[in-house]
């Protein structure tokens, strides 16, 4: 498991800022009685929150594209592609992607504020 490099201040700002309506990401959570419940996410942190759910459902290709184009994080996008290719189930893929995204979010929150 490769560690992510430190993010730039610009990347950290994009990761920590909500996106516009046009750039939102959609996913689902599964519930026993309600079935698939749609979730709309406007921030990196909301995606991490979805991945922390017991039964997250997310299109990994759309997530990779969102990370690469909207967030501008090519390194994380490549790690997601690698996780999707290497893991043998969607549950394992979700867990690995969650770990990667939590790592990036933590890195961004720890960066000192730019003066």
KOLMI-972003 format. One record per atom (N, C-alpha, C): residue in one letter; chain; atom name; y, x, z. Coordinates in nm, 3 decimals. Example, Ala and Ser with C-alpha at 12.3 -4.5 7.8 and 13.67 -1.06 7.14 Angstrom:
KOLMI-972003
<site resn="a" chain="A" name="N" c2="-0.569" c1="1.319" c3="0.780"/>
<site resn="a" chain="A" name="CA" c2="-0.450" c1="1.230" c3="0.780"/>
<site resn="a" chain="A" name="C" c2="-0.330" c1="1.320" c3="0.780"/>
<site resn="s" chain="A" name="N" c2="-0.225" c1="1.285" c3="0.708"/>
<site resn="s" chain="A" name="CA" c2="-0.106" c1="1.367" c3="0.714"/>
<site resn="s" chain="A" name="C" c2="0.003" c1="1.290" c3="0.787"/>
//
This chain:
KOLMI-972003
<site resn="x" chain="A" name="N" c2="-0.117" c1="0.084" c3="0.000"/>
<site resn="x" chain="A" name="CA" c2="0.000" c1="0.000" c3="0.000"/>
<site resn="x" chain="A" name="C" c2="0.124" c1="0.089" c3="0.000"/>
<site resn="x" chain="A" name="N" c2="0.198" c1="0.085" c3="-0.108"/>
<site resn="x" chain="A" name="CA" c2="0.318" c1="0.166" c3="-0.123"/>
<site resn="x" chain="A" name="C" c2="0.434" c1="0.104" c3="-0.046"/>
<site resn="x" chain="A" name="N" c2="0.512" c1="0.190" c3="0.018"/>
<site resn="x" chain="A" name="CA" c2="0.632" c1="0.144" c3="0.088"/>
<site resn="x" chain="A" name="C" c2="0.744" c1="0.125" c3="-0.014"/>
<site resn="x" chain="A" name="N" c2="0.830" c1="0.031" c3="0.014"/>
<site resn="x" chain="A" name="CA" c2="0.946" c1="0.009" c3="-0.071"/>
<site resn="x" chain="A" name="C" c2="1.054" c1="0.110" c3="-0.037"/>
<site resn="x" chain="A" name="N" c2="1.122" c1="0.159" c3="-0.138"/>
<site resn="x" chain="A" name="CA" c2="1.234" c1="0.249" c3="-0.116"/>
<site resn="x" chain="A" name="C" c2="1.351" c1="0.174" c3="-0.054"/>
<site resn="x" chain="A" name="N" c2="1.444" c1="0.248" c3="0.002"/>
<site resn="x" chain="A" name="CA" c2="1.561" c1="0.185" c3="0.063"/>
<site resn="x" chain="A" name="C" c2="1.646" c1="0.115" c3="-0.042"/>
<site resn="x" chain="A" name="N" c2="1.694" c1="-0.005" c3="-0.012"/>
<site resn="x" chain="A" name="CA" c2="1.778" c1="-0.079" c3="-0.108"/>
<site resn="x" chain="A" name="C" c2="1.920" c1="-0.026" c3="-0.109"/>
<site resn="x" chain="A" name="N" c2="1.987" c1="-0.044" c3="-0.220"/>
<site resn="x" chain="A" name="CA" c2="2.129" c1="-0.012" c3="-0.229"/>
<site resn="x" chain="A" name="C" c2="2.208" c1="-0.120" c3="-0.156"/>
<site resn="x" chain="A" name="N" c2="2.335" c1="-0.095" c3="-0.128"/>
<site resn="x" chain="A" name="CA" c2="2.419" c1="-0.197" c3="-0.065"/>
<site resn="x" chain="A" name="C" c2="2.433" c1="-0.318" c3="-0.156"/>
<site resn="x" chain="A" name="N" c2="2.442" c1="-0.295" c3="-0.287"/>
<site resn="x" chain="A" name="CA" c2="2.456" c1="-0.406" c3="-0.382"/>
<site resn="x" chain="A" name="C" c2="2.331" c1="-0.494" c3="-0.379"/>
<site resn="x" chain="A" name="N" c2="2.214" c1="-0.431" c3="-0.378"/>
<site resn="x" chain="A" name="CA" c2="2.089" c1="-0.507" c3="-0.373"/>
<site resn="x" chain="A" name="C" c2="2.082" c1="-0.584" c3="-0.241"/>
<site resn="x" chain="A" name="N" c2="2.116" c1="-0.520" c3="-0.133"/>
<site resn="x" chain="A" name="CA" c2="2.112" c1="-0.586" c3="-0.002"/>
<site resn="x" chain="A" name="C" c2="2.202" c1="-0.709" c3="0.000"/>
<site resn="x" chain="A" name="N" c2="2.319" c1="-0.697" c3="-0.059"/>
<site resn="x" chain="A" name="CA" c2="2.411" c1="-0.812" c3="-0.064"/>
<site resn="x" chain="A" name="C" c2="2.350" c1="-0.928" c3="-0.143"/>
<site resn="x" chain="A" name="N" c2="2.285" c1="-0.898" c3="-0.257"/>
<site resn="x" chain="A" name="CA" c2="2.222" c1="-1.005" c3="-0.336"/>
<site resn="x" chain="A" name="C" c2="2.107" c1="-1.068" c3="-0.258"/>
<site resn="x" chain="A" name="N" c2="2.027" c1="-0.986" c3="-0.190"/>
<site resn="x" chain="A" name="CA" c2="1.913" c1="-1.036" c3="-0.113"/>
<site resn="x" chain="A" name="C" c2="1.960" c1="-1.125" c3="0.003"/>
<site resn="x" chain="A" name="N" c2="2.072" c1="-1.092" c3="0.062"/>
<site resn="x" chain="A" name="CA" c2="2.119" c1="-1.165" c3="0.180"/>
<site resn="x" chain="A" name="C" c2="2.214" c1="-1.280" c3="0.148"/>
<site resn="x" chain="A" name="N" c2="2.239" c1="-1.306" c3="0.019"/>
<site resn="x" chain="A" name="CA" c2="2.331" c1="-1.410" c3="-0.023"/>
<site resn="x" chain="A" name="C" c2="2.255" c1="-1.522" c3="-0.096"/>
<site resn="x" chain="A" name="N" c2="2.296" c1="-1.646" c3="-0.073"/>
<site resn="x" chain="A" name="CA" c2="2.236" c1="-1.759" c3="-0.144"/>
<site resn="x" chain="A" name="C" c2="2.273" c1="-1.755" c3="-0.291"/>
<site resn="x" chain="A" name="N" c2="2.182" c1="-1.807" c3="-0.374"/>
<site resn="x" chain="A" name="CA" c2="2.207" c1="-1.812" c3="-0.518"/>
<site resn="x" chain="A" name="C" c2="2.263" c1="-1.950" c3="-0.556"/>
<site resn="x" chain="A" name="N" c2="2.317" c1="-1.960" c3="-0.676"/>
<site resn="x" chain="A" name="CA" c2="2.368" c1="-2.086" c3="-0.728"/>
<site resn="x" chain="A" name="C" c2="2.252" c1="-2.181" c3="-0.760"/>
<site resn="x" chain="A" name="N" c2="2.287" c1="-2.307" c3="-0.779"/>
<site resn="x" chain="A" name="CA" c2="2.189" c1="-2.410" c3="-0.812"/>
<site resn="x" chain="A" name="C" c2="2.103" c1="-2.372" c3="-0.932"/>
<site resn="x" chain="A" name="N" c2="2.165" c1="-2.313" c3="-1.033"/>
<site resn="x" chain="A" name="CA" c2="2.094" c1="-2.279" c3="-1.156"/>
<site resn="x" chain="A" name="C" c2="1.990" c1="-2.169" c3="-1.134"/>
<site resn="x" chain="A" name="N" c2="2.006" c1="-2.092" c3="-1.028"/>
<site resn="x" chain="A" name="CA" c2="1.917" c1="-1.978" c3="-1.002"/>
<site resn="x" chain="A" name="C" c2="1.816" c1="-2.007" c3="-0.890"/>
<site resn="x" chain="A" name="N" c2="1.809" c1="-2.131" c3="-0.846"/>
<site resn="x" chain="A" name="CA" c2="1.719" c1="-2.165" c3="-0.736"/>
<site resn="x" chain="A" name="C" c2="1.573" c1="-2.143" c3="-0.776"/>
<site resn="x" chain="A" name="N" c2="1.486" c1="-2.139" c3="-0.676"/>
<site resn="x" chain="A" name="CA" c2="1.342" c1="-2.123" c3="-0.698"/>
<site resn="x" chain="A" name="C" c2="1.272" c1="-2.241" c3="-0.633"/>
<site resn="x" chain="A" name="N" c2="1.172" c1="-2.294" c3="-0.699"/>
<site resn="x" chain="A" name="CA" c2="1.099" c1="-2.410" c3="-0.646"/>
<site resn="x" chain="A" name="C" c2="0.957" c1="-2.370" c3="-0.610"/>
<site resn="x" chain="A" name="N" c2="0.908" c1="-2.430" c3="-0.503"/>
<site resn="x" chain="A" name="CA" c2="0.771" c1="-2.409" c3="-0.459"/>
<site resn="x" chain="A" name="C" c2="0.722" c1="-2.534" c3="-0.389"/>
<site resn="x" chain="A" name="N" c2="0.609" c1="-2.523" c3="-0.322"/>
<site resn="x" chain="A" name="CA" c2="0.549" c1="-2.636" c3="-0.252"/>
<site resn="x" chain="A" name="C" c2="0.484" c1="-2.588" c3="-0.123"/>
<site resn="x" chain="A" name="N" c2="0.472" c1="-2.681" c3="-0.028"/>
<site resn="x" chain="A" name="CA" c2="0.386" c1="-2.660" c3="0.087"/>
<site resn="x" chain="A" name="C" c2="0.286" c1="-2.775" c3="0.086"/>
<site resn="x" chain="A" name="N" c2="0.165" c1="-2.747" c3="0.127"/>
<site resn="x" chain="A" name="CA" c2="0.061" c1="-2.850" c3="0.128"/>
<site resn="x" chain="A" name="C" c2="0.048" c1="-2.908" c3="0.268"/>
<site resn="x" chain="A" name="N" c2="0.040" c1="-3.041" c3="0.274"/>
<site resn="x" chain="A" name="CA" c2="0.022" c1="-3.112" c3="0.400"/>
<site resn="x" chain="A" name="C" c2="-0.093" c1="-3.210" c3="0.384"/>
<site resn="x" chain="A" name="N" c2="-0.168" c1="-3.231" c3="0.494"/>
<site resn="x" chain="A" name="CA" c2="-0.287" c1="-3.317" c3="0.488"/>
<site resn="x" chain="A" name="C" c2="-0.257" c1="-3.456" c3="0.435"/>
<site resn="x" chain="A" name="N" c2="-0.158" c1="-3.521" c3="0.490"/>
<site resn="x" chain="A" name="CA" c2="-0.130" c1="-3.659" c3="0.453"/>
<site resn="x" chain="A" name="C" c2="-0.032" c1="-3.672" c3="0.337"/>
<site resn="x" chain="A" name="N" c2="0.063" c1="-3.581" c3="0.328"/>
<site resn="x" chain="A" name="CA" c2="0.167" c1="-3.592" c3="0.226"/>
<site resn="x" chain="A" name="C" c2="0.131" c1="-3.521" c3="0.096"/>
<site resn="x" chain="A" name="N" c2="0.033" c1="-3.433" c3="0.101"/>
<site resn="x" chain="A" name="CA" c2="-0.003" c1="-3.357" c3="-0.019"/>
<site resn="x" chain="A" name="C" c2="0.097" c1="-3.245" c3="-0.043"/>
<site resn="x" chain="A" name="N" c2="0.127" c1="-3.222" c3="-0.169"/>
<site resn="x" chain="A" name="CA" c2="0.221" c1="-3.114" c3="-0.206"/>
<site resn="x" chain="A" name="C" c2="0.364" c1="-3.162" c3="-0.184"/>
<site resn="x" chain="A" name="N" c2="0.435" c1="-3.093" c3="-0.096"/>
<site resn="x" chain="A" name="CA" c2="0.574" c1="-3.127" c3="-0.066"/>
<site resn="x" chain="A" name="C" c2="0.664" c1="-3.024" c3="-0.135"/>
<site resn="x" chain="A" name="N" c2="0.750" c1="-3.069" c3="-0.227"/>
<site resn="x" chain="A" name="CA" c2="0.836" c1="-2.973" c3="-0.298"/>
<site resn="x" chain="A" name="C" c2="0.940" c1="-2.910" c3="-0.205"/>
<site resn="x" chain="A" name="N" c2="0.964" c1="-2.782" c3="-0.229"/>
<site resn="x" chain="A" name="CA" c2="1.063" c1="-2.705" c3="-0.153"/>
<site resn="x" chain="A" name="C" c2="1.154" c1="-2.635" c3="-0.254"/>
<site resn="x" chain="A" name="N" c2="1.284" c1="-2.649" c3="-0.235"/>
<site resn="x" chain="A" name="CA" c2="1.382" c1="-2.579" c3="-0.320"/>
<site resn="x" chain="A" name="C" c2="1.445" c1="-2.469" c3="-0.236"/>
<site resn="x" chain="A" name="N" c2="1.446" c1="-2.347" c3="-0.291"/>
<site resn="x" chain="A" name="CA" c2="1.495" c1="-2.231" c3="-0.217"/>
<site resn="x" chain="A" name="C" c2="1.614" c1="-2.169" c3="-0.289"/>
<site resn="x" chain="A" name="N" c2="1.717" c1="-2.138" c3="-0.211"/>
<site resn="x" chain="A" name="CA" c2="1.839" c1="-2.079" c3="-0.263"/>
<site resn="x" chain="A" name="C" c2="1.862" c1="-1.938" c3="-0.212"/>
<site resn="x" chain="A" name="N" c2="1.767" c1="-1.887" c3="-0.132"/>
<site resn="x" chain="A" name="CA" c2="1.785" c1="-1.752" c3="-0.079"/>
<site resn="x" chain="A" name="C" c2="1.652" c1="-1.681" c3="-0.066"/>
<site resn="x" chain="A" name="N" c2="1.660" c1="-1.550" c3="-0.063"/>
<site resn="x" chain="A" name="CA" c2="1.543" c1="-1.464" c3="-0.044"/>
<site resn="x" chain="A" name="C" c2="1.475" c1="-1.500" c3="0.088"/>
<site resn="x" chain="A" name="N" c2="1.555" c1="-1.521" c3="0.192"/>
<site resn="x" chain="A" name="CA" c2="1.500" c1="-1.554" c3="0.324"/>
<site resn="x" chain="A" name="C" c2="1.424" c1="-1.687" c3="0.323"/>
<site resn="x" chain="A" name="N" c2="1.470" c1="-1.783" c3="0.244"/>
<site resn="x" chain="A" name="CA" c2="1.398" c1="-1.911" c3="0.234"/>
<site resn="x" chain="A" name="C" c2="1.262" c1="-1.891" c3="0.166"/>
<site resn="x" chain="A" name="N" c2="1.254" c1="-1.800" c3="0.071"/>
<site resn="x" chain="A" name="CA" c2="1.126" c1="-1.772" c3="0.006"/>
<site resn="x" chain="A" name="C" c2="1.031" c1="-1.709" c3="0.107"/>
<site resn="x" chain="A" name="N" c2="1.082" c1="-1.616" c3="0.186"/>
<site resn="x" chain="A" name="CA" c2="1.000" c1="-1.555" c3="0.291"/>
<site resn="x" chain="A" name="C" c2="0.951" c1="-1.662" c3="0.389"/>
<site resn="x" chain="A" name="N" c2="1.038" c1="-1.754" c3="0.424"/>
<site resn="x" chain="A" name="CA" c2="1.002" c1="-1.863" c3="0.514"/>
<site resn="x" chain="A" name="C" c2="0.890" c1="-1.948" c3="0.454"/>
<site resn="x" chain="A" name="N" c2="0.901" c1="-1.980" c3="0.326"/>
<site resn="x" chain="A" name="CA" c2="0.795" c1="-2.056" c3="0.259"/>
<site resn="x" chain="A" name="C" c2="0.663" c1="-1.979" c3="0.266"/>
<site resn="x" chain="A" name="N" c2="0.667" c1="-1.850" c3="0.240"/>
<site resn="x" chain="A" name="CA" c2="0.545" c1="-1.770" c3="0.242"/>
<site resn="x" chain="A" name="C" c2="0.485" c1="-1.758" c3="0.381"/>
<site resn="x" chain="A" name="N" c2="0.562" c1="-1.787" c3="0.485"/>
<site resn="x" chain="A" name="CA" c2="0.511" c1="-1.787" c3="0.622"/>
<site resn="x" chain="A" name="C" c2="0.444" c1="-1.919" c3="0.659"/>
<site resn="x" chain="A" name="N" c2="0.454" c1="-2.019" c3="0.573"/>
<site resn="x" chain="A" name="CA" c2="0.389" c1="-2.147" c3="0.597"/>
<site resn="x" chain="A" name="C" c2="0.237" c1="-2.129" c3="0.590"/>
<site resn="x" chain="A" name="N" c2="0.164" c1="-2.223" c3="0.649"/>
<site resn="x" chain="A" name="CA" c2="0.017" c1="-2.216" c3="0.645"/>
<site resn="x" chain="A" name="C" c2="-0.038" c1="-2.227" c3="0.504"/>
<site resn="x" chain="A" name="N" c2="0.024" c1="-2.311" c3="0.421"/>
<site resn="x" chain="A" name="CA" c2="-0.027" c1="-2.336" c3="0.286"/>
<site resn="x" chain="A" name="C" c2="0.085" c1="-2.331" c3="0.183"/>
<site resn="x" chain="A" name="N" c2="0.141" c1="-2.212" c3="0.159"/>
<site resn="x" chain="A" name="CA" c2="0.249" c1="-2.203" c3="0.059"/>
<site resn="x" chain="A" name="C" c2="0.193" c1="-2.207" c3="-0.082"/>
<site resn="x" chain="A" name="N" c2="0.268" c1="-2.267" c3="-0.171"/>
<site resn="x" chain="A" name="CA" c2="0.231" c1="-2.267" c3="-0.313"/>
<site resn="x" chain="A" name="C" c2="0.354" c1="-2.226" c3="-0.392"/>
<site resn="x" chain="A" name="N" c2="0.339" c1="-2.118" c3="-0.469"/>
<site resn="x" chain="A" name="CA" c2="0.450" c1="-2.061" c3="-0.542"/>
<site resn="x" chain="A" name="C" c2="0.395" c1="-2.001" c3="-0.670"/>
<site resn="x" chain="A" name="N" c2="0.464" c1="-2.021" c3="-0.779"/>
<site resn="x" chain="A" name="CA" c2="0.425" c1="-1.960" c3="-0.906"/>
<site resn="x" chain="A" name="C" c2="0.464" c1="-1.812" c3="-0.899"/>
<site resn="x" chain="A" name="N" c2="0.364" c1="-1.725" c3="-0.894"/>
<site resn="x" chain="A" name="CA" c2="0.389" c1="-1.582" c3="-0.876"/>
<site resn="x" chain="A" name="C" c2="0.466" c1="-1.522" c3="-0.993"/>
<site resn="x" chain="A" name="N" c2="0.442" c1="-1.571" c3="-1.114"/>
<site resn="x" chain="A" name="CA" c2="0.516" c1="-1.521" c3="-1.229"/>
<site resn="x" chain="A" name="C" c2="0.665" c1="-1.557" c3="-1.220"/>
<site resn="x" chain="A" name="N" c2="0.693" c1="-1.681" c3="-1.177"/>
<site resn="x" chain="A" name="CA" c2="0.833" c1="-1.722" c3="-1.161"/>
<site resn="x" chain="A" name="C" c2="0.899" c1="-1.645" c3="-1.048"/>
<site resn="x" chain="A" name="N" c2="0.823" c1="-1.620" c3="-0.941"/>
<site resn="x" chain="A" name="CA" c2="0.878" c1="-1.543" c3="-0.830"/>
<site resn="x" chain="A" name="C" c2="0.912" c1="-1.401" c3="-0.876"/>
<site resn="x" chain="A" name="N" c2="0.822" c1="-1.340" c3="-0.948"/>
<site resn="x" chain="A" name="CA" c2="0.846" c1="-1.203" c3="-0.998"/>
<site resn="x" chain="A" name="C" c2="0.970" c1="-1.199" c3="-1.087"/>
<site resn="x" chain="A" name="N" c2="0.984" c1="-1.296" c3="-1.176"/>
<site resn="x" chain="A" name="CA" c2="1.101" c1="-1.304" c3="-1.263"/>
<site resn="x" chain="A" name="C" c2="1.228" c1="-1.327" c3="-1.181"/>
<site resn="x" chain="A" name="N" c2="1.223" c1="-1.412" c3="-1.081"/>
<site resn="x" chain="A" name="CA" c2="1.337" c1="-1.441" c3="-0.994"/>
<site resn="x" chain="A" name="C" c2="1.380" c1="-1.315" c3="-0.919"/>
<site resn="x" chain="A" name="N" c2="1.282" c1="-1.243" c3="-0.867"/>
<site resn="x" chain="A" name="CA" c2="1.312" c1="-1.118" c3="-0.794"/>
<site resn="x" chain="A" name="C" c2="1.373" c1="-1.016" c3="-0.890"/>
<site resn="x" chain="A" name="N" c2="1.316" c1="-1.003" c3="-1.008"/>
<site resn="x" chain="A" name="CA" c2="1.362" c1="-0.902" c3="-1.104"/>
<site resn="x" chain="A" name="C" c2="1.500" c1="-0.936" c3="-1.160"/>
<site resn="x" chain="A" name="N" c2="1.520" c1="-1.060" c3="-1.204"/>
<site resn="x" chain="A" name="CA" c2="1.643" c1="-1.096" c3="-1.275"/>
<site resn="x" chain="A" name="C" c2="1.753" c1="-1.147" c3="-1.182"/>
<site resn="x" chain="A" name="N" c2="1.720" c1="-1.237" c3="-1.092"/>
<site resn="x" chain="A" name="CA" c2="1.822" c1="-1.296" c3="-1.007"/>
<site resn="x" chain="A" name="C" c2="1.861" c1="-1.201" c3="-0.893"/>
<site resn="x" chain="A" name="N" c2="1.761" c1="-1.142" c3="-0.828"/>
<site resn="x" chain="A" name="CA" c2="1.789" c1="-1.050" c3="-0.718"/>
<site resn="x" chain="A" name="C" c2="1.820" c1="-0.908" c3="-0.770"/>
<site resn="x" chain="A" name="N" c2="1.769" c1="-0.876" c3="-0.887"/>
<site resn="x" chain="A" name="CA" c2="1.792" c1="-0.743" c3="-0.942"/>
<site resn="x" chain="A" name="C" c2="1.709" c1="-0.635" c3="-0.875"/>
<site resn="x" chain="A" name="N" c2="1.593" c1="-0.673" c3="-0.820"/>
<site resn="x" chain="A" name="CA" c2="1.508" c1="-0.579" c3="-0.747"/>
<site resn="x" chain="A" name="C" c2="1.383" c1="-0.547" c3="-0.830"/>
<site resn="x" chain="A" name="N" c2="1.397" c1="-0.449" c3="-0.918"/>
<site resn="x" chain="A" name="CA" c2="1.286" c1="-0.412" c3="-1.007"/>
<site resn="x" chain="A" name="C" c2="1.168" c1="-0.354" c3="-0.930"/>
<site resn="x" chain="A" name="N" c2="1.196" c1="-0.275" c3="-0.828"/>
<site resn="x" chain="A" name="CA" c2="1.088" c1="-0.213" c3="-0.749"/>
<site resn="x" chain="A" name="C" c2="1.001" c1="-0.319" c3="-0.682"/>
<site resn="x" chain="A" name="N" c2="1.064" c1="-0.416" c3="-0.616"/>
<site resn="x" chain="A" name="CA" c2="0.987" c1="-0.523" c3="-0.552"/>
<site resn="x" chain="A" name="C" c2="0.913" c1="-0.606" c3="-0.655"/>
<site resn="x" chain="A" name="N" c2="0.977" c1="-0.634" c3="-0.767"/>
<site resn="x" chain="A" name="CA" c2="0.911" c1="-0.712" c3="-0.873"/>
<site resn="x" chain="A" name="C" c2="0.784" c1="-0.642" c3="-0.921"/>
<site resn="x" chain="A" name="N" c2="0.791" c1="-0.511" c3="-0.938"/>
<site resn="x" chain="A" name="CA" c2="0.672" c1="-0.435" c3="-0.982"/>
<site resn="x" chain="A" name="C" c2="0.563" c1="-0.439" c3="-0.875"/>
<site resn="x" chain="A" name="N" c2="0.601" c1="-0.432" c3="-0.750"/>
<site resn="x" chain="A" name="CA" c2="0.503" c1="-0.439" c3="-0.640"/>
<site resn="x" chain="A" name="C" c2="0.437" c1="-0.578" c3="-0.637"/>
<site resn="x" chain="A" name="N" c2="0.513" c1="-0.682" c3="-0.669"/>
<site resn="x" chain="A" name="CA" c2="0.457" c1="-0.818" c3="-0.674"/>
<site resn="x" chain="A" name="C" c2="0.357" c1="-0.828" c3="-0.788"/>
<site resn="x" chain="A" name="N" c2="0.393" c1="-0.775" c3="-0.905"/>
<site resn="x" chain="A" name="CA" c2="0.301" c1="-0.774" c3="-1.020"/>
<site resn="x" chain="A" name="C" c2="0.171" c1="-0.703" c3="-0.981"/>
<site resn="x" chain="A" name="N" c2="0.184" c1="-0.590" c3="-0.912"/>
<site resn="x" chain="A" name="CA" c2="0.069" c1="-0.512" c3="-0.870"/>
<site resn="x" chain="A" name="C" c2="-0.018" c1="-0.591" c3="-0.771"/>
<site resn="x" chain="A" name="N" c2="0.046" c1="-0.660" c3="-0.677"/>
<site resn="x" chain="A" name="CA" c2="-0.028" c1="-0.740" c3="-0.578"/>
<site resn="x" chain="A" name="C" c2="-0.103" c1="-0.854" c3="-0.646"/>
<site resn="x" chain="A" name="N" c2="-0.040" c1="-0.920" c3="-0.742"/>
<site resn="x" chain="A" name="CA" c2="-0.104" c1="-1.031" c3="-0.814"/>
<site resn="x" chain="A" name="C" c2="-0.226" c1="-0.980" c3="-0.890"/>
<site resn="x" chain="A" name="N" c2="-0.213" c1="-0.862" c3="-0.949"/>
<site resn="x" chain="A" name="CA" c2="-0.323" c1="-0.805" c3="-1.027"/>
<site resn="x" chain="A" name="C" c2="-0.438" c1="-0.759" c3="-0.937"/>
<site resn="x" chain="A" name="N" c2="-0.407" c1="-0.701" c3="-0.823"/>
<site resn="x" chain="A" name="CA" c2="-0.510" c1="-0.640" c3="-0.738"/>
<site resn="x" chain="A" name="C" c2="-0.580" c1="-0.737" c3="-0.644"/>
<site resn="x" chain="A" name="N" c2="-0.509" c1="-0.835" c3="-0.592"/>
<site resn="x" chain="A" name="CA" c2="-0.568" c1="-0.926" c3="-0.494"/>
<site resn="x" chain="A" name="C" c2="-0.658" c1="-1.027" c3="-0.564"/>
<site resn="x" chain="A" name="N" c2="-0.762" c1="-1.073" c3="-0.492"/>
<site resn="x" chain="A" name="CA" c2="-0.863" c1="-1.157" c3="-0.555"/>
<site resn="x" chain="A" name="C" c2="-0.847" c1="-1.307" c3="-0.531"/>
<site resn="x" chain="A" name="N" c2="-0.747" c1="-1.348" c3="-0.454"/>
<site resn="x" chain="A" name="CA" c2="-0.726" c1="-1.491" c3="-0.433"/>
<site resn="x" chain="A" name="C" c2="-0.576" c1="-1.517" c3="-0.414"/>
<site resn="x" chain="A" name="N" c2="-0.536" c1="-1.640" c3="-0.436"/>
<site resn="x" chain="A" name="CA" c2="-0.395" c1="-1.675" c3="-0.417"/>
<site resn="x" chain="A" name="C" c2="-0.353" c1="-1.659" c3="-0.271"/>
<site resn="x" chain="A" name="N" c2="-0.445" c1="-1.684" c3="-0.179"/>
<site resn="x" chain="A" name="CA" c2="-0.413" c1="-1.666" c3="-0.037"/>
<site resn="x" chain="A" name="C" c2="-0.382" c1="-1.519" c3="-0.009"/>
<site resn="x" chain="A" name="N" c2="-0.467" c1="-1.429" c3="-0.058"/>
<site resn="x" chain="A" name="CA" c2="-0.443" c1="-1.285" c3="-0.039"/>
<site resn="x" chain="A" name="C" c2="-0.317" c1="-1.239" c3="-0.111"/>
<site resn="x" chain="A" name="N" c2="-0.292" c1="-1.295" c3="-0.230"/>
<site resn="x" chain="A" name="CA" c2="-0.171" c1="-1.261" c3="-0.304"/>
<site resn="x" chain="A" name="C" c2="-0.047" c1="-1.303" c3="-0.224"/>
<site resn="x" chain="A" name="N" c2="-0.050" c1="-1.425" c3="-0.171"/>
<site resn="x" chain="A" name="CA" c2="0.062" c1="-1.476" c3="-0.091"/>
<site resn="x" chain="A" name="C" c2="0.087" c1="-1.388" c3="0.031"/>
<site resn="x" chain="A" name="N" c2="-0.018" c1="-1.348" c3="0.098"/>
<site resn="x" chain="A" name="CA" c2="-0.004" c1="-1.263" c3="0.217"/>
<site resn="x" chain="A" name="C" c2="0.057" c1="-1.128" c3="0.182"/>
<site resn="x" chain="A" name="N" c2="0.010" c1="-1.068" c3="0.075"/>
<site resn="x" chain="A" name="CA" c2="0.061" c1="-0.937" c3="0.034"/>
<site resn="x" chain="A" name="C" c2="0.208" c1="-0.947" c3="-0.010"/>
<site resn="x" chain="A" name="N" c2="0.239" c1="-1.049" c3="-0.087"/>
<site resn="x" chain="A" name="CA" c2="0.378" c1="-1.069" c3="-0.133"/>
<site resn="x" chain="A" name="C" c2="0.469" c1="-1.097" c3="-0.015"/>
<site resn="x" chain="A" name="N" c2="0.421" c1="-1.176" c3="0.082"/>
<site resn="x" chain="A" name="CA" c2="0.499" c1="-1.204" c3="0.203"/>
<site resn="x" chain="A" name="C" c2="0.530" c1="-1.074" c3="0.276"/>
<site resn="x" chain="A" name="N" c2="0.432" c1="-0.986" c3="0.291"/>
<site resn="x" chain="A" name="CA" c2="0.453" c1="-0.857" c3="0.358"/>
<site resn="x" chain="A" name="C" c2="0.560" c1="-0.776" c3="0.286"/>
<site resn="x" chain="A" name="N" c2="0.551" c1="-0.771" c3="0.154"/>
<site resn="x" chain="A" name="CA" c2="0.649" c1="-0.696" c3="0.075"/>
<site resn="x" chain="A" name="C" c2="0.789" c1="-0.754" c3="0.091"/>
<site resn="x" chain="A" name="N" c2="0.800" c1="-0.885" c3="0.083"/>
<site resn="x" chain="A" name="CA" c2="0.931" c1="-0.949" c3="0.091"/>
<site resn="x" chain="A" name="C" c2="0.989" c1="-0.938" c3="0.232"/>
<site resn="x" chain="A" name="N" c2="0.904" c1="-0.947" c3="0.334"/>
<site resn="x" chain="A" name="CA" c2="0.952" c1="-0.928" c3="0.472"/>
<site resn="x" chain="A" name="C" c2="1.004" c1="-0.787" c3="0.491"/>
<site resn="x" chain="A" name="N" c2="0.933" c1="-0.689" c3="0.433"/>
<site resn="x" chain="A" name="CA" c2="0.977" c1="-0.550" c3="0.442"/>
<site resn="x" chain="A" name="C" c2="1.116" c1="-0.533" c3="0.377"/>
<site resn="x" chain="A" name="N" c2="1.133" c1="-0.590" c3="0.256"/>
<site resn="x" chain="A" name="CA" c2="1.262" c1="-0.577" c3="0.187"/>
<site resn="x" chain="A" name="C" c2="1.373" c1="-0.648" c3="0.265"/>
<site resn="x" chain="A" name="N" c2="1.344" c1="-0.767" c3="0.316"/>
<site resn="x" chain="A" name="CA" c2="1.444" c1="-0.841" c3="0.392"/>
<site resn="x" chain="A" name="C" c2="1.485" c1="-0.762" c3="0.517"/>
<site resn="x" chain="A" name="N" c2="1.390" c1="-0.705" c3="0.585"/>
<site resn="x" chain="A" name="CA" c2="1.419" c1="-0.625" c3="0.703"/>
<site resn="x" chain="A" name="C" c2="1.504" c1="-0.504" c3="0.667"/>
<site resn="x" chain="A" name="N" c2="1.471" c1="-0.436" c3="0.557"/>
<site resn="x" chain="A" name="CA" c2="1.550" c1="-0.321" c3="0.512"/>
<site resn="x" chain="A" name="C" c2="1.695" c1="-0.363" c3="0.487"/>
<site resn="x" chain="A" name="N" c2="1.712" c1="-0.474" c3="0.420"/>
<site resn="x" chain="A" name="CA" c2="1.848" c1="-0.520" c3="0.385"/>
<site resn="x" chain="A" name="C" c2="1.928" c1="-0.557" c3="0.509"/>
<site resn="x" chain="A" name="N" c2="1.864" c1="-0.619" c3="0.607"/>
<site resn="x" chain="A" name="CA" c2="1.934" c1="-0.659" c3="0.728"/>
<site resn="x" chain="A" name="C" c2="1.972" c1="-0.538" c3="0.814"/>
<site resn="x" chain="A" name="N" c2="1.896" c1="-0.430" c3="0.803"/>
<site resn="x" chain="A" name="CA" c2="1.923" c1="-0.310" c3="0.883"/>
<site resn="x" chain="A" name="C" c2="2.031" c1="-0.220" c3="0.824"/>
<site resn="x" chain="A" name="N" c2="2.063" c1="-0.239" c3="0.696"/>
<site resn="x" chain="A" name="CA" c2="2.164" c1="-0.155" c3="0.635"/>
<site resn="x" chain="A" name="C" c2="2.298" c1="-0.175" c3="0.705"/>
<site resn="x" chain="A" name="N" c2="2.369" c1="-0.065" c3="0.731"/>
<site resn="x" chain="A" name="CA" c2="2.502" c1="-0.083" c3="0.792"/>
<site resn="x" chain="A" name="C" c2="2.597" c1="-0.153" c3="0.696"/>
<site resn="x" chain="A" name="N" c2="2.686" c1="-0.230" c3="0.752"/>
<site resn="x" chain="A" name="CA" c2="2.785" c1="-0.301" c3="0.670"/>
<site resn="x" chain="A" name="C" c2="2.874" c1="-0.201" c3="0.600"/>
<site resn="x" chain="A" name="N" c2="2.900" c1="-0.227" c3="0.472"/>
<site resn="x" chain="A" name="CA" c2="2.986" c1="-0.140" c3="0.393"/>
<site resn="x" chain="A" name="C" c2="3.132" c1="-0.170" c3="0.428"/>
<site resn="x" chain="A" name="N" c2="3.208" c1="-0.067" c3="0.453"/>
<site resn="x" chain="A" name="CA" c2="3.348" c1="-0.087" c3="0.493"/>
<site resn="x" chain="A" name="C" c2="3.434" c1="-0.126" c3="0.377"/>
//
